[in-house]
Amino acid sequence: MKGIVVDDEPIAHEIISDYCKKSDDIQIVGCFQNPVEAISFLNNNSVDLIFLDINMPELNGIEFSKALIHPYKIIVTTAHEDFALESFNFGAIDYLLKPFSFSRFLKAVGKAKQYQPSGITSKTNTNETIHIRANRKHILIKSSSIVYIKSYGNYCKVITESEILITRETLTHFISILSNQEFIQIHKSFIVNKHFVRSVNQANVALTTINLPIGKSYRENVMLSFNF
């Protein structure tokens, strides 16, 4: 695959380019600190994959993705975890939090190699099962049974209708596999299943058995999602 790096930090160019050389799967054909220059390059060159930062001058990563004429495989690389939901909504394959290891990088590249053009629609829907490593077991659960997921420390707590599971999977991981039509991130620490939402106000989302806070940076998206 041919790829480019769009990131305003030169050190990120060096790290990603070095990882690509080690992996033998990707040839980096361009590195850009200015996203506008990257768009100009893409208009005249064939590329399969984009490693994309979010916080950049002139044009942030989300705006950049919306400006693209053709579909590309995109792996987000950022130091900020708050943009995960928006990134997966615009079709990002994976979300790498800096600093990321070579093994984590390879996992993202593996996803890119298997990625199909339908991308977003291939996300798990709520009639399917997801795999969770929890309580020293490998567990399959129906995604529709998940009420909400809470992140704390290096763990996530998955609350279903019948049980509570503790897993080392990250909130970002769950965002990537759960349908954004049925699940929504309302706070840096919470994802909720819309089916279990009973009411919403500016500060809280009321579920069947608990009220959860809405983070300030998520408020607008939450209100739009519920047509408020």
Number of C-alpha atoms within 10 A of each C-alpha: 13 14 23 25 26 29 27 19 12 13 10 21 21 13 14 20 21 13 18 19 12 12 14 9 16 19 17 21 13 17 23 19 18 16 25 15 12 19 18 10 15 15 12 8 9 11 19 16 23 23 24 27 26 22 17 18 13 10 15 16 22 19 12 19 23 9 12 12 10 8 11 17 21 24 25 25 27 23 15 13 15 16 21 23 21 15 22 23 16 14 20 24 22 24 26 22 16 12 11 14 13 16 10 12 19 16 12 18 21 12 14 19 14 9 14 12 12 9 14 19 13 13 17 17 19 18 10 13 15 17 12 18 14 17 12 8 9 9 13 12 13 14 22 21 18 22 22 22 22 19 21 14 8 10 14 21 20 22 17 18 11 8 9 14 15 18 18 16 17 16 24 22 12 17 22 22 17 22 20 21 14 16 23 21 26 24 20 20 18 20 25 22 24 19 14 20 18 13 12 18 13 14 13 16 20 16 19 11 10 10 15 20 17 23 18 12 13 17 19 14 16 21 15 9 12 11 7 11
